């Protein structure tokens, strides 16, 4: 039969279209619930265990919840499993629902016992489980903890899913291939709330080389993470630049120490200070959980502060501090936070505000994690076993006139007792400057510092961030400028109103003050780090979101 030429042409076109649209389907994992707890199960299993005894397992989802327990031969009675599994209850990812199957992994020599369905005795619970023995060797040890198991023996490590109701995160992340990271392909209900996935802490064991093993880390969105875009708190930046190919130096050090990145966290735009809510245009400011829940979270490490203060499932957050961007959020949200000595860690791969003053630091609830993180991040960090016995206070109340001042003065009294303090002095920087300033320096401290900080951050960031971004953006957008929040624009405009020579003058003034302060106010001490402890208060006023 001869077909019309038009019909032949249509068939040829259909063949081409069919070829062009033969797209592959890629599984990215799935979301399921165990009881009422949501989990993300990745598409790739951690490993595969021998399928003997698994064929009888039935599950509508294709998975059964399982728990891996490692025991040594000779300590392999069913009774020995109970105390081990009871300890798993401290983990927020594991639950007794994962005891449907118990995979007992044996270490050491000797025969491996085989079990059938038996009971594991837990406190106030008699859990009936299918107990299956699996072999182990040095190269194939499976970490203890919760898993989802297929009938073919594929073993998957789940992520428990949480909703970011505080609005602290910009991107939820999971580990990808070749050391990179990818967006978590899962979501659970929540109003304007990203879904964050966290792995079980049971999978990890802290060691000398991995002091942060299993520590869940949120990262301020000015730090580069391989495979992920960096937004600097600006929508145009996020849309314009491709994903980063390398981790920033601070992020890499924390990964090397065993930290588990769970997401990127909000920063006020370009790490400039912004007040909630009016200043936050591109993104909504995170919520401070303290007080009535409507206090400003401070900035610019707003997301790291709000997340660390709000979520017990988040262990540590990485922020930055140039002029108070960690100290502010930590103060108003009741956290441990630190601005370290300048230059302790290379900031390659981190958006600059003013390189002369930029530092990387943490916000955290647990001081032991805080110390371990500092050891991992800062090269040659010294720790001291003795404390200064003198105290200086700056902007401290003198009498307990309200609840806040009562708390501050009570803390001071307790600290004096703990240190056996021999002297406590109210510091007046203006008076101290007048008495001991360098001969060549201005007589007035306010004249020296005046616009030093504003010039440093505005001049440096326009040179290092704004100008190259605006030029690259304009080149592909017909000369247009990207949208930027009001606060950075005001600061950049301030810098533009001064000549370039103002930057060098500000750098000189900053150095003069730094040298004087380190020599006269907080001189170094080889035994106690500094000669005294300096306590300062940012004030007793509450800044509300509205």
PyMOL commands that set and color helices and strands:
alter all, ss='L'
color gray80, all
select helices_A, chain A and resi 5-20+78-90+96-100+201-203+235-240+249-256+269-271+302-310+327-333+367-377+403-419+429-436+445-449+452-476+486-496+501-520
alter helices_A, ss='H'
color red, helices_A
select strands_A, chain A and resi 30-34+37-41+47-48+64-72+101-107+117-122+125-134+145-149+154-156+158-163+169-175+181-183+195-199+216-220+260-265+316-321+336-337+359-364+390-394+423-426+524-525+529-530+533-536
alter strands_A, ss='S'
color yellow, strands_A
deselect
rebuild
show_as cartoon
